[in-house]
Amino acid sequence: MRARTDMRSGPGKRGASRLPPETPRLRLVMPREAHRVAHEAFCASDRSHAGMTDQDAGDFAALVRHHEVLGYGPFVAELKEDGQAIGVFGPLKLDSQPDPEIVFLIWNAANEGRGLGYEAAVATRAFAHWVLGWRSAVSYIAPGNARATRLAIRLGALRDGVWVTPKGNSLQVWRHPDPEAA
């Protein structure tokens, strides 16, 4: 299944996140209180690979503030079939980061290996480009996170060095292609 990616409405302004992308199997929504427990459990787990890029990245309220302050932010992906929230995907720009980021976090391993991460990442990356006007974005991936690395490669991202976070964590930088450069 291909994610719907034609969102060519031009660079967005505040409130762009009010038009979240949708895919054949996923509804991408603004983070809300009902998603907090799953997100914080993921961030406290070994699955997070200690790759949080900012003090607030694991703070659920920071995701909500991102939308409120910047008018956009990462979405929570929910399965259309049952409404289950599976993770966080999409545009993130923290002050501590050198580049805007396309985040992809699947909260529970049971939802891996089904193409859901790819579907959500394609849709939210297209949203960042076509709605927000981003020409360049990266994904920061902790060394050893094989699943995230495979997803970045599948998305066409290329390895572009290492970024050392303010906390001293070294993260791989994976640069996404500009869809208009081809």
Secondary structure, 3 states (H helix, E strand, C coil): CCCCCCCCCCCCCCCHHHCCCECCCEEEECCCHHHHHHHHHHHHCHHHCCCCCCCCCCCHHHHHHHHHHHCCCCEEEEECCCCCEEEEEEEECCCCCCCCEEEEEECCHHHCCCCHHHHHHHHHHHHHHHCCCCCCCEEEECCCCHHHHHHHHHCCCEEEEEEECCCCCEEEEEECCCCCCC
